[in-house]
């Protein structure tokens, strides 16, 4: 999964700490999200998208290469 968190955060003049506080997670979680080491729960993805007043699909994009095979 890819995301635009860093881009949106910087465009809105927020620090990682400020964003973390707004979505009720740690700064480390924001760092992990921005670097792609962690994929958020749907609830966290929703809170982040709401913070930027964007639909989830504008903040997060699914990487089809990582799709599960049946």
C-alpha positions as CSV (number, residue, x, y, z in Angstrom):
1,X,0.0,0.0,0.0
2,X,1.3,3.5,-0.9
3,X,0.2,6.7,0.8
4,X,0.5,10.5,0.5
5,X,0.7,11.1,4.2
6,X,4.0,12.9,4.2
7,X,3.0,15.1,1.2
8,X,-0.3,16.0,2.7
9,X,1.1,16.6,6.1
10,X,3.8,19.0,4.8
11,X,1.3,20.8,2.5
12,X,-0.9,21.4,5.6
13,X,2.1,22.6,7.7
14,X,1.8,19.8,10.2
15,X,4.7,18.1,12.0
16,X,4.7,14.3,12.5
17,X,3.9,14.9,16.2
18,X,1.0,17.2,15.4
19,X,-0.5,14.7,13.0
20,X,0.0,11.9,15.5
21,X,-1.8,13.9,18.1
22,X,-4.8,14.6,15.8
23,X,-5.3,10.9,14.9
24,X,-4.4,9.5,18.4
25,X,-1.3,7.6,17.6
26,X,2.4,7.9,18.4
27,X,4.9,9.9,16.3
28,X,6.6,6.5,15.6
29,X,3.4,5.2,14.0
30,X,3.3,8.2,11.6
31,X,7.0,7.7,10.8
32,X,6.2,4.0,10.0
33,X,3.3,4.9,7.9
34,X,5.2,7.5,5.9
35,X,8.1,5.1,5.2
36,X,5.8,2.3,4.2
37,X,6.8,0.0,7.0
38,X,3.3,-0.2,8.4
39,X,-0.2,-0.3,6.8
40,X,-2.9,1.3,8.9
41,X,-6.2,-0.2,10.1
42,X,-9.2,1.0,8.2
43,X,-10.1,3.1,11.3
44,X,-6.8,4.8,11.3
45,X,-6.8,5.3,7.6
46,X,-10.2,7.0,7.9
47,X,-9.0,9.3,10.7
48,X,-6.0,10.3,8.7
49,X,-8.1,10.9,5.6
50,X,-10.6,13.0,7.6
51,X,-7.8,15.1,9.1
52,X,-6.8,16.1,5.5
53,X,-10.5,16.3,4.4
54,X,-9.9,13.8,1.7
55,X,-11.5,10.5,0.8
56,X,-9.4,7.5,1.8
57,X,-8.7,6.7,-1.9
58,X,-6.8,10.0,-2.3
59,X,-4.6,9.3,0.7
60,X,-3.9,5.6,0.3
61,X,-3.5,3.5,-2.9
62,X,-3.4,-0.3,-3.0
63,X,-0.3,-1.9,-4.5
64,X,-1.7,-4.7,-6.7
65,X,1.7,-6.4,-6.8
66,X,1.2,-7.2,-3.1
67,X,-2.2,-8.7,-3.7
68,X,-3.0,-12.1,-2.1
69,X,-3.3,-15.0,-4.5
70,X,-6.0,-17.7,-4.0
